[in-house]
Amino acid sequence: MNGRWAGWSVVGALLIVAAVLTEPGFVGLSTYTPFAHLVALRPLLALGGMLAALAVLLCALMVHHRGEDRPTRLSAALAILVLFTSANAGIVLARGVSAPSALPEDKLPGDIDVLSFNTLDTIDGPAAIRDLIAEHDPDVVMLSETQTPDAEAIAGNEFDVFMGIGRPGGSAPTGLLVSADLGEYQLIDGPDTEYGLVGAEPASGSGPVFYAVHIASPVAERMQLWRDELDLVTDICDQRTQVIMAGDYNATIDHAPLRDTTCLNANVGTSGVGTWPTALPSLLGTPIDHIFADRATFTSVGSAVVELPGSDHRGLLARLRPA
């Protein structure tokens, strides 16, 4: 009897763990270790669940001849693992794993094309990013981990450059490039994250407001900073009108601040594509780069994923149309 109940206790614990790992936000754990890190790896969770299910299936077959009790408990565990795998894989697939490399050609007057890219270690540096911009002709570019001279070289005469501040002794600044075709823009005075949240607004007071972001990575000594910075940028996104915000968030839309934001996720059909690290296939990576916009002002009519040799991030494109 004790052994039977101990076995069912293990099955019950497995059910709880599987449920919390699938949706840690429901119990307020999505931004706390280890759930913050595990939920960011949904494709790997699904893969791990599938391998565990196969192992349990083999065990159930091996002990089947010993009676019904152990196979029953193993069968229950198998069902939980199959549901866990299906749920996580289904969430990723529903968000979109197709990765078109360019936006549609039907750009209309008033549309704003956004490019967001973490440029660290891009092999050909500014020249490669200049080529990427020339190919896709975005109206605004958010560049994480980009030194000021590189941002200015990338911008040329076509963009106005606004720079954040880098973390002392750490990451390079965040750059925001706004096309001169959008008119005159000015730097926004406001709260800075240590990575250098940088924003620009139209000098006339009328038009879209842009922010480029790079959030602290959620490592042990920075977990509280990571949470604070996510809250900061999502509060700005929720409270400002006509805002377009993009960059390396070091978080997925499963983490509470991004899950609960009222802003529009502009990566329609591609938000399941892993943007980091490029060493993994995009289906197995984690989508931590995002483009968000004021839902009341804009709708997303297309998105794409781009890649340059050397960078450990994939870049994102989105087309935002006045709602």
Order of alpha helices (4+ residues) and beta strands (2+ residues): alpha-alpha-alpha-alpha-beta-alpha-beta-alpha-beta-beta-beta-beta-beta-alpha-beta-alpha-beta-beta-beta-beta
